[in-house]
């Protein structure tokens, strides 16, 4: 259940506070954010690691044993910790952090022509979406959202184009706060006004997560770009779907009447907790990058 439910349930049953412990884990990187601005239960709610708390538990009721019993029976294991008293001191501070788009360019021979490769590098999901993900999976991976494969692809494309430049400028735009309102794209259109105006095509790498065969979709408002993708060898081996852009797509780039390419994935789920990539996944990612590189090079040939 969600933190909100657990805290409110504890308060309803007479608790004056709640301490959350990461189930079966005790390292700092498994702590999940308690989203305090979503609810106010009227009691204190904190997170702690097992090492800080188990010293208060009697040997006959070790904390790890209680955890295992709760997981197995799916029922509470309540008891009093005798002769235990603690004072909790809390110091809080708020820090405003402003994230911005990041840009880099690999120069080509023709400085008046550009291809822009745009990709989100952080999340700005709505409160409702975050709550939905937490309810479904009991966690939300801020640091490993569905942009990871596109960040990796963009970095590898940058390396390849640096080693073997294209005839035109290749501009990389890492977008901040782009979902759900495409704020990053809006800023890019403003900040790269001239580059956008002189672009041969703008690629938006979005939501591919793992590069699943038969699930990768490429949309463009230019039928020739769709055809270009279809003629690349990697396209056939990956069994990718390419088609003209959905008329409902509201990306601000389209309003500029520029050639636009959106790459995305039907599987719109965030990574589950213990999923690890296998060798086949990396091979798929390389094929995906090959597909992007070859298409871009074909589009930039004189």
Residue, then its C-alpha position, 0 to 999 in steps of 0.5 A: x500500500x502507499x505511504x499515505x494509506x499506511x500512515x493514515x491507517x496507523x493514525x486511525x489505530x492510535x499511533x502517534x508516529x510511523x517509521x518506515x524501513x525498506x523491506x529486506x534492505x538497508x542501503x542508502x540507495x533503496x530509500x524512497x521519497x515520502x511525498x509529504x506534500x501529498x497528504x497530512x495525517x497529523x502524525x510524524x512519519x519518518x524513514x530509517x534504516x534497519x541498523x539504526x532501529x534493530x538495537x532497540x529490539x530484543x534478541x527473541x524478537x529480532x527485527x529481521x525475523x519480524x519482517x519475514x513473518x509479516x511478509x509470509x503471513x501478510x498480517x501485523x506482528x505488533x508488540x511492545x519494545x520494553x524500556x525503550x525511549x527515544x527523542x527525535x530531533x528533526x531539522x529541515x531545510x528547503x533548497x530550490x534547484x533550477x534545472x535547464x536544458x543542456x546543448x552540445x554541437x558537433x560542427x559540420x561543413x555546412x554551418x547553415x544546416x542542422x540536425x537536432x537530436x533532442x531527448x529528455x534527461x529528467x522527469x517532471x511527471x504530474x503528481x497523479x502519475x507519480x502516485x499511480x506508479x507508486x500505487x502500482x509498483x510501490x515505488x518510483x525510480x526517479x533516477x532510472x525512468x524511461x529516458x535511460x536508453x535514449x540518454x545512452x543512445x544520444x551519448x553514443x551518437x555524439x561519440x560516433x558523429x565526433x569521430x566521423x562528422x556529418x556534412x551538417x551540424x549535429x545538435x544534441x539537446x538534453x531536455x529538462x522538465x519535459x513531461x508532461x507539458x513539454x516544457x523542455x521542448x518549448x525552451x529549446x524552440x526559444x533558445x535554439x531559435x536559429x538552429x531550429x529554423x535551419x534544421x533539416x530534421x529534429x529527432x525527439x527520442x522519447x520513452x523507449x525504455x528497453x528497446x523491445x522488438x516489435x514495440x519500437x515506433x517511429x513517427x514523422x510528419x515527413x513521409x520521406x523520412x518514414x521511408x528512409x527509416x524503412x530502407x535501413x537494414x537495422x529497421x528490418x532486423x528489429x521489426x520496427x514500426x514506422x508511420x506518419x505522425x499521429x495528428x493528435x501529437x502536440x509537440x511544439x516543434x510541429x508548430x514550427x512546420x519543421x521535419x519532426x521525428x518521434x521515436x517511442x515505445x508501446x510499453x509505457x511502463x517504468x522499470x520494475x525493481x529487479x529487472x536487469x538487462x541481458x546481453x540481448x538487450x544491449x544488442x538491441x540497443x546497438x541496433x537501435x543506435x545503428x538505425x538512428x545513425x544511418x537514417x541521420x547520415x542518409x538525411x544529411x547527404x548532399 
